[in-house]
Amino acid sequence: METAYSAQDVTDVATSDDTRVSQAATGEFAVHQFKNYVDDKYSATLTWEGQTDFSPASSTVYLQIYNRVDPGWETVDSYSTDNANNDFTLTADIADLTNYKDGSDVISCRIYQQAV
């Protein structure tokens, strides 16, 4: 990951208030990865609100969760319409977190877009 979040960045993205953490990506992937402690929860709703300065109509934006049983990223939502610099939301209901938790009850999610 090229952009490490500072403590302030983590605070800034914790609520839906239009405070952004930017990342530059030209000719590569822009990726924001998040890890969340889910304790003994069985299910979760993943929600990401943001925008991109590269049109989702030209390059899809993906919300993914990491599967630890069958290792790999699974797409749970995507957005491929609209122009750049417009807010949009990606969301997914994960009914069973069993395959996604690590040994410390943490799940890993990411938002990514190829900036081509």
Buried (B, 14 or more C-beta within 10 A) or exposed (E): EEBEBEEEBEEBBEEEEEEEBEBEBEEEBBBBBBEEEBEEEEEBEBEBBBBBEBBBEEBBBBBBBBEBEEEEBBEBBBBEEBEEEEEBEBEBEBEEBEBBBEEEEBBBBBBBBBBE
